Amino acid sequence: MNLREQIRNPNPSRQVRLKAFLLECEVEYQALADALGISKGALCDVFSGRRPVPKHIARLIELGIPAELLPEPPAPRFKPRRPAPVPEAEATGAGFLSKLKKAVGL
């Protein structure tokens, strides 16, 4: 199925609508890739959803591409780090120096 047939489809996919949008606006893939600082192949990977990098998708939205035409960025794979707990001795002031002062009588 060629692009013209895909565009005439009453229920086109997100990628077909994205291609149609870029054709209507006369935007070239290379110009978008240059604006993002990535290669044309990497941009195609973003558009297809193989590598939907959140910062690239945010930049494409800033450049005027509707968010509904872009893939959803993946959820983070790892939980954000929590700060390390403070050891009880440091929190209560019962560290080495305070114990030494008590022992010496200061």
N, C-alpha and C positions, 0 to 999 in steps of 0.2 A: 504494500500500500504506500503510495507516494505522499508527500507532504500536503498536496492540494486535497486529496481524498481524506486525509486525516483531519484537516481543518474543517471540512464540510460535515464531518461526523457530528451528529447532534450531541453526543456525550464524549467530547475529546478528553484525553488524559491531561494531567497537569503539564507534562513535558511538551505536548503538542500545543497547548495554549501558550506556554512560555515561548516556544519557537515562533508562533504566530504574533505574539506581542512584540518580540524583538524584530521581526520582519516589518511589521506595521510602523514601528518607531525608527526603522532603518539603523538599528544598533548592531554593530559587528562584534562577534565573539572576541576577536583580538583586542578591540578597544576596551571591552569590559575586563578582559584578563589583565591588560596593562594597568587599568585603574585599580585593580585589586593587588597587583604585584605578583601575579601567578601566571603560569603558562596557560595556553589555550586548552591543552589537554586536561589540566587540573580544573579549569573552569567547567569543562564538560562533565567531569566527575562530580563537581558540586551540583550542577544542574540535574544530573541523573539520580543523585541521591547516594552515590557510592562513597563520596567524601563530603558530607554536608558540614563543613567547618562553621561553627557559630559566628566567628568574626567575619567570615566571607559573606555569609548570608545577611548579617546585619549591614555590612557595607553595600551589598546589592540593593537592599531596601532603601538605604540612604540615597543611592543613585537613581531611585525612582521605579524599581521593579516591584510590582505588587507582591506582597508577602504570600498571598494564596497561590502564586505561581511557583514559589520556591519550595524546596523540600524542608521538612521539619528537622532542625538539628537534633542529634541524638541526645538522650539523657546522659548525664555524667556517669561514668562507669564506677567511680570510686566516691565514697562519702567524703565531704570536706573534712579536713583535719581539725580536731579540737585541740585547744592549747593543752599542753602537758600539765597535769595536776601538780600543785605546789606541795612538796613534802611537808608532813606535819611538823617536823622540827623547825623548819624555816617559818612556817605560818605562826607558830606559837612563840618564836624567839628562843627556842631551846636548842640553838645551834652550838657549835663547838666553843665559840668565844663566850657566850653567855654561861655555859657550863663551867668554863675555866674561871670566869670572874666569880661565880658562886663558890667554887672550890677554894679560890685564893682569898675570898672574903671581900671582894670589891663591890 
